[in-house]
Amino acid sequence: MLIGRAAERRVIEQLIAGARVGAAGVLLVTGEPGIGKTTLLDEAAALATGLRVLRARGTEAERELPFAGLLQLLRPALAHLNRIPAPQQSALSSALALGSAAAGEGGTQSADRFVVGAATLNLLCRYAEDAPVVLIVDDAHQLDQPSAEALLFAARRLVADPIVMLIAVRANEPHPFEADLPRLQLEGIPLEAARQLMRQLPGELVEQLHRSVAGNPLALLELADDPDRLQRVPPGVPLPVPAMLAEGFAARANQLTPDARAALLVAAIDECELGAVTRVCEELGADVAALAEAEAVGLIAIRDGEVLFRHPLVRSAIYSTATPVERRTAHAAVARTTPDPDRRAWHLSEAVLGADDQVAAGLVVAAEHAAARGAHAVAATAYERAGRLSQKPQERARRLVAAGAAAWSAGLAERAQALLDDALALQPPVQVGLWAQEIRGDIEVKCGSPRQARDILVAAAADCDDPEVATALLADAVGACFRMCDAVAGLEAAYELDRLLPAVHRPGLRVVGMLASGVAKILAGHGGPNQLHEAIAAASSERVERDSRWELWVRLGALCLRETGARRTLRQQAMLDRPGQVALASLPELLFVVGRDDATTDRWADAEASYDEAIQLARETGQTAVLAMNLAGMAWLSSHQGRAECQELAAECLRICTDHEIHLGTVWSLFALGDLELGRGDPASALPQYEHLVDVLAEYRLKDPDLSPAPELVEVYVRMGRVPDAQRVAQEHYELAAAKGQPWSLARAARARGVAADSEQDFLLALDHHAETVDVFELARTRLAYGAWLRRVRRRVDARTQLRLAVEGFDALGAPGWADQAAAELKATGETARRRVPSTADDLTPQERQIALLLVDGRSIRETAARLFLSPKTVEYHLRKVYAKLGIHTRTELAGHLGTTRT
């Protein structure tokens, strides 16, 4: 019977009732030890009659065993594994070491930790198709980290599936569930409930006990058996409940016979399966039957062949009160009896004193197995422990670097940095040191400071005598310079890359070096387009190996060109075909480039969907720099749409960019803030944003005309009557654009000269250049400027043609402020604009639009769910909302409303 938890029970009842009608629910139950978390979860299981219940409990003994908790939870559902998408099925099978997909068999590739999370979500959803599911995870703070990550991934994405996830964690213990999950904090039970719990005690004593332990139920029961313990605490001082409970459990254990204490210690450090405990006890010469003593005093229960501790604090108390010799002896005995080589390695590492190369080698194998299953956090611990146990400093350094690499793969940036620092302090061999510096640079550029990344990578390249390794390091250094807008250092790296490239024989790496060099030169205004053209042509070769570095630079290089034709087609292939195949950890950066590309066409809604997904994933994966870039992209898009949220997006981006020196994000955010005001028809408010941006570009010596607000400044100056300033800025900008020689740059520069000098020839030249690009917004801007000039020189008929097209272009994009300006100019010619009626498709959220686009593209519900890391029912839920908003019933109608399909 559950006493004193009526309100908490109602919360659980409501969640389970929701699951019965198809609604998902997640609840994180927190509280101190003994507060009743397990009892509440047991009550939830009892309430879930007719539902499928999956249960798991985290234990200290399995904290370093990859996916031990997830396997425990999912075991009853594994019969449905073949019903989820093949890549996810393979990843989850590998993670759980099932059959031929187990680590080490057949050269299985490392499972991506986020794909494992997606697979967990899909498997649970399949399992819930026959009956609602209740997942109950107790002591989740003791789960192995890979299991916790997979569950958190699934929990965040449960929307429309009949699944309830209840997760209990101990308060003030570190765990990965500190995110945005709904939370139920358990406090002590009321005094009246305490009286019910301890009816046999006098009321005055119950009040004293209740006050001393703040209503903690387990502490009340423990003190009820020994109320004299209160006398050892100063009056009025609350009892430290966890310490008090552990002390009481340890005192009971110390009264047991040596055999009983030995058997308890074995159960505390390894599996609680009675047969395994028996084998270890035989190895120690202890009688496992002595466990009956511990059962008699309420420390454990033996049921169904398992040793069950009354509370996790019992296990902790048993282990912590054993002497170091007793613990090492028990670990050694477990190692001798376990058939699992990875478990053996872990226990041997606890049993040895000092360095031991043989044990270290076993841990390295365990680390490799963990990494192959996607359990990178566990791999990091195994590599680290192997390093600490290695006798030779060079071997220790190599294993610590491997630990750092694994920690970074697990998203543990601070831990990875600390491990790499320890390794570098040992003065490792050159190649090992370069490996460490490459990882340090990657961490800094994505989560820390691009400046630090630049310095680390440039210094490492200077110390390297291998031209191919140095090329990779310098390409990464240029990437850091690109983010921080360091044109000078980027140009120096580009010239060094040019010197190295003749000695680079790997085609893919050679392409990377050429692209990085070209981008750096464009940033500094020292050429670059021809080198990018050559590199992108080479990138289409089948002989080129396409790793993640190659993919990044092909996208960035081609994006810098902003042109139509075969090169743009190659870029679209490199970008748009990848999201369904790429690891989730790399997806935010990929989506940023896709969004930036779509934002320069008429696919603004698609760009918004990409940015929205990227922002969510970047937050989830802790990629601060990528988050800033996506916020900047979304702010820029919002500014053209005239949405006030542009200011909030830019403000968040600027905070991150200031803290991390991500100056490119600053540039785009300032651009967005200026464009927002200019689109509102307020040049005076736009001016300080643009002038601030000009100062930033000058400070960092950035000469790429595509980053310059000069064309916008020209319009502002002309509207404010500062024509000489406008003419000066227009001419300076045209010279930069001519040096770059790309149509997008030249079109904007020609428009600026047309505005500043009232030059029809420049307006016509701008339109010619626009024909070689796909930027509908910039084309409409040029038509607006040209049409306004035609009206002012009284060529009204010609003006109407340009202004009509400008209104249509802005309206089609969803840029109402700009459309209003064009419509006002058209009205001044004597014609009223025929405005586009807003489509109900404009009301779709970014996620709804993303789902709709994928379905229109021919993907099934399940394929769409896999692509977006959602459950199929969540996709169906959003699709129903899309149909309701649009008033349609079929995908054919959906395609007509969206007005586009992906090719």
N, C-alpha and C positions, 0 to 999 in steps of 0.2 A: 504494500500500500504506500502510495506517494503522499508524504505528509508535508504540509506547508508550502506547496508549489502549485497552487491552483492557477495562478496567473500564467506561470511558465508553461503549465500543462495546456492551457487554452491556446497559447501560441503554437505549440506543436500540433495540437488538434487541427487548427486552421490550416497549417501547411499540408498536413496529410489529407484533409478534406479537399484542398485545392488540387492535389495530385490525382485524386479520384475523378476529378472532372477535367483533367488535362492541363493543369497549370503547374509550372515549375516553382520550386522554392528552395532557398539556400539559407542556412542559419549557422552562425558561428557561436558556439556556447563557450563562454569563458568564466573562469573563477579559480579561486585558490584551491590547493589540495584539500580533499575531503568535503568540499562544498556541496557535492551532490550531482556533479556532471554525469557520471556514469549511471546513477539511478534515474536521472531524467532521460537519458538515452535508452535505458531499458524500458522505461515507460513508453517511449516513442515506438519501440519495436512491438510492444504489446498492443498499442493502438492501431498498428498497421495491419490489421486482419484483412486477408484477401489480397494484400500487396506483396510484391517481391521485396525481400529485405536482404541487403548486402551489408556485411559488417566487417570492420577491421579495427585493430588496435595497434598503435605505435608502441614499440618497446625499445629500451636502451640497447638491448642485445642485437637488434636488427637495424640499428640506425645507420650503419655503414654498409648494409647489404642492398645493392641496387634494386629498386622496385619491389622490395620485399612487401611493403605495405600495400602496394597496388595489386600485386598478385593475390595477396590475402583477400582483398576486397572483391576483385573481379573474377575469382576462380569459378563461381557458379555461372557466370555469364560467358565464359570462354567458348562455349559451344556455338555461340553466335559470331565468333570472330571472322568466319569466312563470309559474313554478310556485310562487312564494311569495305570501303575502297581498298584496292590491292596495296597501294603504297603505305596506307595507314596500317593495314593488316600486317605487312612485313615489318614495319617499325615497331608495332606493339609486340609482335611475336619475338622480335629480337630483344626488346627491352625486358620482357618477362622470361627470356631464355626458354622459349617453347620449341620443342622439336628441332628441325633442321635449321631454324632461324636463330638458334642459340648462338651466343657470342663464341667466336672461335671456330665455328663450323662453316666450312664452305666459303670462307673469306667474306662473310657478311659485312657490309659497310656499316659505319657508325649510324645509329638511329638518332635522328634529330629530336631533341627534347620537346620541341613544340609540336612536331608531327605526332609524337607519342601522346601529347595532351589532346590533340584533335582526334586521335584514334580512340582514346579513352572516352571522350564525349560521344563519338559515334557508336561505340560498342554499348554504352549505357542506353543510348536512345533506341538502338535495335532491341536491347533486352526489355525495354519498357513498352514495346509495341504490343506485347501480349497481355501485360498487366502493369499498373503503375509500380514504380520502384522507390524504395526508401533506402538511401545510403547512410550508414551510421559509422562514423570514424571517431573512435575514442583515443584520447592521449595523442592527438595529431601533432603536438609539439615534439613528439619523439619519432615521428615518421622519418624514414630516409628522405632526403631532400628531393630526389627525382620523383618519388611517389607524390609528395606534397605538391610539387610543381604541376604535375599532370592533373591532380584533383582541382587545384586552383584554376588552371586553364579551363577545365570543364565547368566549374562552378560559375565562372564569369559569363559563360555563354548559354546557360540554361534559361530559356525564355518560355517556350511553348510546349515543352515535353512534360509528361506526367512523372516527374522525378523530383524527389525531395532529398536534399543533401544536408545532413546534420553533422557538424564537425565540432568536437570538443577539444579545447586546448587549455593548458594551465596558464593562469594569469602571470604576467611578469617573466614568462619564459619566451626566448626568441623562437619565432616560427614564421613561415612564409605566408601565413593567412592574414597578416596585418593589413591587408589591402582594403578594398571597398565592399567587403561582404557584410550583409545584415548581421547584427550582433545581439546576443542576449547575454548580459552580464549577470551571473548568479551571485546573489548576496546571501548572508546568513538567513536561516529560517526565523519566523517570528517567535516570540516567547511562548505564545499559546501552542504553536506547533512543537516547540521544545518540550512543553509539559506533556503533550501527547506521546512524544517519543520516549520520555523517561517518567512514566507514570509511577514507577516504583520508588522514586526519590521524593523527598520533602520539597514542597514548593519553593521555600527559601533557598535551598541548595541549587535547585534548577535555575532560579533567577541568577544566582552567583555564577554558575557554570556558563549560562547563556551570555552573561555580560563579559565574562573573561575571554570567551572564544568567538564573540560577535556572531553567535548563532550557527557556527560551523557544525553541521550534523555529525560528521565522523569524529570530530574532536569532542563533541558532547558525549557520544557513545563511549569513547575511550576514557574520558574523565569520569564517566559514571561508574566505571569499574575500579577507578583509583582516584577518588576525589581528594585524597591527601596530597596529591601532586600540586594542588592549588596553594598549599602552604609554602611551597618553595619559590613562589613568585611574590614580589613586593606588592602590597595592597594597591589596588587601582591601576596596576600596569597590565595592559592586555597581553595575553599569552602569544608568543610567536608560534602560530599554529603548525606550520610545516615542520619546524624544528622540534616542537613538542611531540608531534605524532611520530616522527622518525626516531626520536629518542625512546619513545615507548615501545616501538616495534623492535628496536635494537636490544632493549632491555629484555624483552621476551626471548629473543633469539639467543642471547648470552646465557640463558638458563638451560638451554638444550644441551644434549650430549654432543661430543665432538663429531660423531658420524652425522647427526642431524644437521649441525652447522655446516659441515662439508657438503652435504647433499643440497642444502639450501643455497650455498654459494655457487655450486655448479648450475643450478636452475636459474640463478640470478644472472650469470654471465653468458649463458648460451640458450639454446632452445628449451622450452618448457615441456617438450615431449618426454614422457616418462621413460620410454625406452632409451632415448639418448642420455638422459640423466643417469639411468642405471648403468650404461656402459662406462660412462666417465667415473662413476663411483667405484665400479669394479677396478678400474685403472688406478684409482687412488687408494684402494683397499678399504673403502668405507661401505657401510651397509645402507643401501637406499631405503630399506624398510624403516629406517629411523625418521624418515619424513613424516611418519605418523605422529611423531611428537610435535612437529611444527603445525600439523593440521589440528591437533588437539588444542593448541593455544591460540588458534585463530589467525595464524600468519598466512596459511595457504589452504587451498582446497584441491583435492585430486579428483578430477572428473574426466571421463572419456579419454583416459590415457594421457592427460595433461596435468602439469603442475600449475595451478592458477594462484597467483599472489593476490592477497586480499585487496591490495592497493599498490600502485606503482611505488609509493614511498617505502613499502616493505622491501621491495627489491633493492631500492637505493640504499636503504639502511643496512641491509645484509652485506652489500658489496662494500660500502664505505667503512664499515666497522671491521671488516676482515683485515688482517695484517698484510703488508706488501708481499711477504713470502707466501702467505696463503693464496693470495690472488694469482701470483705468478705460477704457483704449483697447479692451481685449478685450470688456468688458461693452457698450460702445457699439456695437461691431461686431456682437455677438450680437443686440442690440436692433434693429439695422437689417435683419437678415436673418430674424428669427423671424416667422412668420405669426400667432402667438398674441399678441393684444394684452395679455393679463395677464402673460405672460412678458416682453414688451417693457417693460411698466411696471416690473417688478422689476429688470431689467437697467439700464434708464435711471436708476433710483434709485441704483444703484451707480456709475454713470458720471458723475453730475453733482457739481459742487462748489458748496456753498452752496444757498440756497433756489431753488426752481424750481416755479412754480405749475402749469406744464403737466405736468410729471412727476407732481406731487402729484395732479392731477386724474386722471391715468391710474391711479394707485394706488388712488384712491377707487373707481373702476370695478372694479378687481380685487378690492377688499375687498367690494364689493356682490355680485360674482359668488361669492366664497368663502362669504359669509354665506348666500346663497340655496341653497348646496349643503350647509349645515350645518357648514362648516369655520370655526367662529367663531374659533379660535385663529389661523388664518392671516389671517382678516379683521382681527383685532386688530392684527397686525403691519403689515398693509398700511395701515390707518387711521393707526397711530402714525407710520409712516414718512412718510405723506402730510402729517400734521400737522407733523412736524419740517421738511419741505421747503416748507411754506407761508410766504409772505412776510408776510401780514397776521396780527397776533396773534389777532384774533377768529376768523379762519378756522382758524388753528392750534388754538385752543381747541376749536372745534366738532368738528374731526376727532379730537382727543385724547379727547373725551368719547365719540365714536363708537367709538374704540378701546377705551375702558374698558367700554362696553356690550357689545362683542363679546367681550372677555376674560371678562366676567362670564357671558355666555351659554356660554362654553367651560368654565366652572367654575373659572377662574383668579382667585380672589378677591383675592389679594395684588397680582397684576399689575394688575388692574382698579383697585384702590384707588390705586396709584401713578400710573396714567395720569390718573385723575380729579383727583388732587391737583395734578398738573402743569397740567391744564387750568384748574382753579380759580385757580391762581396767576397766570394770564394775565388775570384779571378779565374773564371772557367776558360776552357779552350776557345779559340776565336769563333769557330762556327756555333758553338753553344751560346756564346755571348751575343752573337749577331741574332740568333733565334730569339733570345730574351729581349733584345732591343726592338726587334720587329713587333713582338707582342706588346711591349710597353707603348710603342708608337700607336698601335691600333687601338689600345685602350684609351689613350689620351685623346685621339682624334674623335672618338665616338662618345666618350663619357667625360672627358676631362678638358684639357686645354690643347687646341691645335698648335699653339706656340711650343708647348712642351714636346708635342709629337714631332713637329718640324725639327727641333734641336736634336732630339733623340735619333731620328732617322737619318738626318744629314751626317751626324757624327759617326753613326754606325757605318754608313756607306763609305765615308772617308777611311775607316779602318779596314775596309774589306778589299781583298785583292782578287776576288772572283767577280768579273764584270756582270754576270747574270744576277748574282745575289745583290750586287750594288745597284743594278738597274731596278730591281723590284723595290729595294729600300727607297731609292730616289723617287720612283713613281708614287709611292705612298707619301713621301715628303711633299711632293707637289700637291697631292690631295689635301694635305694639311694646310699648305699655303693657300690653296683655293678657298678653303673654308674661312681662313682668317684674312683673306685678301692681301697676302704678303707678296706683292708683285716682284719685289727685288729679289728676295730669297727664291721665289719660284723660278725666276729667270736664270739665276745662277744654277739651280738644279737642272733646268732645261739644257743649258749649255754643257753641263757635265754628262747628262744623258746622251746628248749628241756625240760626245767624245767616246762614250762606252758602247754605243749601239753597233758599230762595226764588228765588235767582238762578241755580240750576242747572237747565238745560233738557234735558240728556240723561237720558232715563228710567233707563237702567241705572246711571249714576253717581249719580243722585238716590237710587236704592234702596241703593246702596253707602253713601252718606252717612248715610241713616236707620239702616241696620243697625249701622254702626260707632258711631253716637251711642247707639243703644239698648243695645248690648253694654257700652259704657263706663259708662252709667248703672247698669246692673245690677251691674257690678263694684263700683261705689261705693255701691250701695244707694240710688240716687236715681231709682227708677222704671225705665222702659225697656221692659217687656213690651208695652205698648200700641203703642209706636213700632215694635217688632219685628213685631208682628202686622200693622200697616199696611204695613210695608216688604215683608214676605213675600207679602202679598196682591198688592201691586204687582209683585213679582218674577215672578208667573205670567203677566204680560202678554206677548203675542207681540211687542209693540213694543220690549221691553227688550233691549238688546244685552248679550250674555252673554260677557264677557271673563273672564280668570282672576281678576281682582279681585272681580268680581261673584260668581263661583262660590264663592270663599273666604268671602265675607261672608254669602251665603245659608246656607251650611253652618254657619258659626259662630253666626249669629243664631238659626237654628232650633234648634240644639243647646242653646242657652241656655234655650229654652222647655220642653224635655223633656215634650212633650205628645202625645197621640194626635190623630186627626182629620185634616182636610184639610191642615193646615200640616205635620204630620209626613209625610204622603204626599208633599208637595212636596219636603221635605227629602230623603226617600229617593230620589226621582227625581233630584234634583240630585246626590246622592252616588253612588248605586249604579249609575247608568247611565254614569258618567263614566270609570271605570278603563280600559275598553277603548278610550277615545278620547283620553285625556289624554296629554300628553307625559310621558315617564318622569321628567323633572326635577321635575315637579309632583306625581308620583304618591305619594311618601312622605307629603306633607301630606294629600292626599286620603284615603289609606288610614288615616291616623291618625283622621280624623273618622269614617270608616266603622267602624273598630274601636271607637272610643269609643261610637258609636251602638249597635253590636251588643252591647257589654258592658252596656248598660242594658236589654237584652231577655233572651230565653232563648237567644240565639245566641252563647254564649261561645266555642264552638269556632271559629266564623266570625271573632269578634273576635280571637282568638289568631292565626288565619291572616293576617288583615290586618296586625296589629301585627308579626308575624314578617317578612312581606314588606317592610313599610315600614322596619323596622330595617335589613334587609339593603340596601335601596336607598338609605336615608339615609347609611349608611356609605360606600356606593360613590360617591355624588354629593357627599359632603362637606358635607351639610346638618346641621350640628352641632345647631342649635336644634330642628329637626324630629326628629332622632335622640333628643334628650333627652325630647321630649314622648311619643314612641312607647315609649321605655323606661319612662317613668312610667305610661303606660296599661297596658303589659304587667305592670308590677309590681303595679298595682292589681288587675288581673285575677288574677294569680298569688296575691295575698294572700287573695282570696276562695276560691280553690281550695285554699288551705292548703299551697302549694308553697314549699319553702325557697328556690328560685331568686329569689323575690320580693326577698330581701335583696340578692342580687348585682345584680339589675336596678336596684333603688333606689339602691344604692351608686354604680353607674356614672352613673346619672342625676344624683345629687346632686353628683358631682364636676364634671360638665359644667355643671350649673346654677350652682354656686358660681363657676366660672371665668367664666361668661358672663352672670351675673345673670338667669338664666331662672327667676324665682321661682315661676312657675306649675308648673313641673316639680318644684320643691322641695315645693310644697304637696301635689301628688298623691303624691309619693314618701313624704312623712311620713304621709299618710293611709293609704297602702298598708302601711307598716310597723306602724302602730297596728292596722289591720284584721287583719293577719296574726296578731298576738298575741291579739286579741279572739276571732278565729275558733278559736284554739287553746284558748280558755277560760282565758286568763291576763290578766285585767284589769290586774293590777299592772304587767306589762311593757308593756301597751298605753298606760298612762297617760302616761308621759313623752313618747311620740311625739305623742299628741294635744295635750298641753299645749304642747309645742314648736310644733306647728302653730298653735295659738291665738295664740301670741306672734307668729308670722310674719304671720298675718292682721291682727293689731293693728298691727304695725309698718308694714305697707303700706296700712292703713286700708281693708281689703277688707270689704265689707258684703254680698256675695252669699251668701245662706244656703247655696247649693249647694256652696260651698267649705268650709263649716264642719263640724268634727267634733262639734258640740254634741250631736246625738242619740247618738253613740257615747260621748261623755264622760258623758252622763246615765246610760247603762247601767253604765259603769265606776264612777261615783260610788255608784250604788245598790248594786252588788255589794260595794263596799268599805265600805258603811255611812255614806257621806257624803251623806245624803239632802238636807240643806239646800242643799248645793252643787248637787246634781242639780236641785232645784226652781228654783234661781236661774238656772242655765244654760238649763233647758228654757223658762222664761218669756221670757228675753231672746231666745232663738232663735225662739220662736214669733212674737214681734213682728217680727223681720226677715222671716220667711217670709210673714207676713200682708201686709207691705208689698210684697213681690214679687208675691204672689197667684197663683203657679203651683202646679198640683196636686202635682208631685213634691216641691217644697219644703214645702208644707202637710202632706203625708202624713208626712214624716219628723218635722216639728215636732210634729204631733199625737201621734205615737207617743212622742216624747220626753216630752211632758206626761203621757201615760198611764203611762209607766214611773215618772216622778218623783212623780206624785200619786195613783197607784193609781186612775186615772180611766177607767172603762169607756167613758164617753161619748167621750173622746179617742181611745181605741183604735178605736171604731166610726167616728169621723170620719176617722181615718187610712185605714181600709179603703175608705171612700167616695172619698177622694181618690186612692187607688191605682187605682181603677177607671178613672180618666182618664189613667193612665200605662201604660207597658208594661214597667216595671222589675220583673221577676219576683223578683230577689234582695231588693229592698227590701220587696216585698209579703210574702215569706217571713219576713223579719226581723220585720215587724209581727205576723204570725201567731204567730211564736215568742214574742214579748214578751207578746202578748195571751193566748195559751194558757198561758204560765207564770203569768201573773197569775190567770187563771181557776182553775188548779190550786191556787194558794196560798189562794184564797178558797173552796176545796172545791167548786167547780162542775166536777167531773171530767168529766162527759159533754160539757159545752160545751167544756171544755179539749181533749178528745180531737179534736174536729172541727178546731179551729185547728191543733193540733200535728201531726195527721196530714197536713194540707195543707202545713204547713211542711216536714216531713220530705220529702214528695214533691217539693216545689219545690226544696229544696236538693239532693236527690239528682239530680233531672233536670238541674240546672245543672252539677253536678260540684263542689259545695262540701261535701266530706265532713266537715270540722270543724264547720260549722254544722249539717249534718244530724245529726251525732252528738249535738250539744247538744239539738236538737229531739227526737231519739229518746229521750234520757235523761229529758227532761221528760215525754214520753208514757209512758214506762215507769213513772214515778212516779205516773201516774194509774191504773195497773193494766193498761195495754195495751202490747204489744210491737209496735214499728213493723215494718211489712212493707217492708223496704229494697229499693231498686232494685238488680238485679244489674248490675254494671258492663258496659257494652257494649264489644265489641271495637272499635267505632268510636272509643272513647276512646283507643285505642292509636295512632291515626293521628297522624303528625307534622303540624305546621301546613301544610307544603307539600303533603303528601299530601291533607289535608282540603281545601285550596284547590282542588287539581286535581279532586278528587272532586265538590266542589260545582259547579264550572263544567261538568263533564261531565253531572251530573244535571240541570243547568239547560238542557240541550239543545245545548250547544256541541260541536262536533266536536273531535277530537284536535288538529287544526291550529289551530282557533280558540282552543282552550285554550292551546296553545303560544304563539300570538301574544299573547294577553292577559297571560301570565305571563312573557314574554320568555325562553322556553325552546325547546328543539328538540322536534319531535314525538316523537322516540324517547325523549327524557327524560321526556316526559309518559307515554308508554306504559310506560316502566320503572317510574315511580311508581305507575301504575294497576295494574300487575301486583302490586306490593307491597301495594296497598290490597286487591285481590281476595284475595290470600293471607292477609292479616291477618283479613279478614272471612269467609273461607271461602265466597266467592260467585263467580259467573261472569258476571253480566249487570248492565247499568246499572239495570234495574228493581229488582233485588235491592239494588243500591247505594243507590238512593233510599229504599228501605224501611229500611235500616240507618241512614242519616243522619237519617231522620225529618223531613226538611224539604226543600223546593225553593224556589228563589228566584223571586220574581214581579216 
